Amino acid sequence: MKVNGVSYRTIWRSEADPNQIQIIDQRALPWQWEILTLTTWEAARDAIRDMAVRGAGLIGATAGYGMSLAANAAPVSSMEAWDHWMSAAAQGLKEARPTAVNLAWAVDRQMSLLRTEHELNSRASLAAKEADQIADDDAACCQQLGQHGLELIRSLAEKKTDGEPVRILTHCNAGWLAFVDFGSATAPIYAAHDAGIPVEVWIEETRPRNQGAALTAWELGKHGVPHQIIVDNAGGHVMQHGWVDLVITGTDRVTRTGDVANKIGTYKTALAARDNQVPFYVALPSSTFDWDLVDGVREIPIEERDESEVSMIQGWDSIHQTPGQLRVAPEGSRCRNFGFDVTPARLVDGLITERGICEASESGIASLFSENFENKEN
Ligand code: MRU
């Protein structure tokens, strides 16, 4: 997507040194534009853990590049030495954040491919190619799912009169910043906007880290998509008044049965949508399915982050012209900081994927991805 007229992805190879990987430091947005350079797998791990990069697809792509950086430094004296080094890197990357399944998916994709190459000296270049492929696949899937979601928005636009906009509510940031490009929840929105369909987006701010207010608003604004930010607790209110035609969120992990883990607060948004008969859709590339899990509430690991993200709020200090933090809770009060929640499949009206839109159920998902259901017990 474009930032001030220049096309960017969220992760790319440095032009000066293709062995170096560059990322946009998302902790600085929307106030500052900063690029970080990663040269080791540990730096990739830290970027994921400290949320310089975040969002399921981008976490996966960064892990793919992290494995490539690890392979660049891996000893090639013996198979055992290589395996020991790469297994430690794989484990370290996987432990950086627990909920988005794209992370483990990308690491495992790299490891299983690299083990098929018997010439140890060739594995680093293979890992580099595969990292690029993981990033390209992520962007292609998002672009493709955007075309399927566009048809959903177009069908709502056809029911409008006098060029009224389709009003879409989203939560957190499942935009291009959360992927390599295009985004998941935002891909249909960008596609509709670019096709001349009037759209307006309600963005839930998404405490505690405010990915909605800081990131989704920033990227929609850069693309010229009309939007308004609301506090998380206002979602039910705007739906109750008939001001929302459609909810689209992203997700960090979807079970084979259609349960959806996404940023904390998504479950309440889905409940409000169901109570107000507002269609609730979830957009994802297939790398976000966890084909092994059946019960999202019990089985998906939910990240719990530092309580300071709840007791403090981050923003732009306009007096000192710098990012700053303010305490919003009394000293001594304990806080809990659950990063994600699970929306049961029964509250999800459909899953928008690169292969089309399906029901959030085992049979619905199998209708598009049957190869992942073969040889598995129901
Ligand atoms: O904690 P984050 O910022 O990595 O959370 C991810 C999200 O932004 C969302 O929950 C998103 O909808 C799914 S990731 C595309």
Residues whose N, C-alpha, C, O or C-beta is under 5 A from the ligand:
A	BS01	MRU	R54 G55 A56 G57 H171 C172 N173 A174 A178 Q211 T249 G250 T251 D252 N262 K263
